């Protein structure tokens, strides 16, 4: 039903070969808080700085090409986009990159929700540390290897 998310992002971004859209619970919950995503762990560095992109015009289904164009515009050249009250989108040059971006966004959001729930405040990697860490931890080779690892963990009937 929400094919315009995929078609319009693919049409607007040269070099993008895969788009993932999900309604992962932790990402939806995190997006509802309005908090900026922080680099609590390595995962967060893949999305920030700057803060992860957000599409806030609607939380409804993205069922028309016009809404798909708006989502693509809000995402710009970023690797992920939060759609509060709805879900998220991730994109990359290939399937391993787009899928692992989705997996890592879910983990980064879940991690921040967990530490925020403690109510004690929390530190995170600031820009001068987060940007180099992103390059070291999440290059194309690392993302591909991480995806391969997750696939190997699947039951053989699911591969």
N, C-alpha and C positions, 0 to 999 in steps of 0.2 A: 504493500500500500504506500510506503514512503519512498518509492523509487526516486523521486526528484532529489532527495538528499544525495544519493549516489551519482545520478546522471549529471546534476549541475556542478557538483564539486569536481568530478572527473573532467567535465567540459571546461571548467574555469582555471584548471591548474595543470600546466604543462609538467610532465614528468610524474604525475600521480597515476599509479596503476591499480590502487586498491583503496576502497573506502569501507570502513566498518561503522555500523550504527547499532547501538545497544541501549537498553534501558536498565543497566546494571544498578542494583539497589544502592550501593554505597556512593556511586557517582551522582545519582539523582538526589540522595540525601545531602551530599556535600554541596551540590549546586544550590539547593534550597536555602542553605545557610547564608549565602552571599559572601562568605569568607574568600579572601584571596588564597589560592593554592600556594603552599610553602614547600620548600625542599626539606621536608622532615627527614627523609631518607634519600638514598640515591634516586629512587623512582621519581620523586618530585622534580629533580633537575631536568628531566626530559621535557617538562612543560613550563617551567618558570626559572629564570626571568625571561620575558615579562610574564605577568599572570596569564594563565590559560584563557583563551578566547571564550566569549559567551555570546549566545544568541538569545535575546530577551524579548523579541517582538511577540512571540507566542510560545506557549508550552504545548499547544495542540499538535496533532499529526501534521507532518510536512507532506501534503498530498498534491500540491500543485507545483508546476515548474516555477511560478513566481516566488513561492515560498522557498523552493530549492535554491533559486538564485540568491535570495536574501541570506540563507544559511551559508552558502558558499562565500558570499561577500563578507559576512561576519567572521568566517574562519580565516579568510585571507590566505596567507602562506603558512599558517600555523599547522602543527601536527595534530591538534585536537581542539574540539569545541564543545563546551558545555551548553546544554539546552535546558535551563531550569524548568522544573515541573514536567520533565519529559525524559531526557537521556543525554547521550553524547554522540559525537562523531570523532573518529580518528582516521587519518589518511597517511599514506606513504607511497613510495615508489613501487613497492611490491607487497605481496601478501604477508610475508613474515614481519616486515616493518609495521604495517598497519595493524596487524593482529597484536603484536607485542606492545605497540603503543596503547591499544585498548586495554590489554591486561595490566600494563604498568600504571595507566591512569586510574583504573579501578583500585589498584593497590595503594597508590599515593593518596587517593581520596579516603580510603578506609583507614589508612595510617593517621591522617590528620584528624579525622573524626574521633579516632580512639584517643589521641593525646589531648584533643580539645575537651573531650568529655571528662578528663581528670580535673579540669578547672584550675590547674596550677600555673598556666602559662607554659610556653615551650619554646625552645630555640630551634632555629633552622639554618641551613647553609645559605649565607647571603650571596649576592650576585658574583662577587670576586672568587668565591669558592665553587658556586653552583655551575657556572658556565664551563670552566675547565673540567669539572667532574662529569658534566653531560657528555663532553667529547670523549673522555676516557671510558665511560661506562656504557654508552649507548650508540656506538657507531653501527653501521650496517652489518658488519660481521658479528658483533656481539648480539644484536637483535635476532639475526638469523639463527645463531647457535642457541639462544634462549628459546626460540620457537621450536627448534628441533628437539630440544630437551622436553618441552611440554608435550609434543607429539609422541615421543617415546614413552612417556608416562601413561598415555591413553591405553585402554584395553585394546588388544589387537582387533577386536570386532568393530571398534570405532574409528580405526585409521583408514 
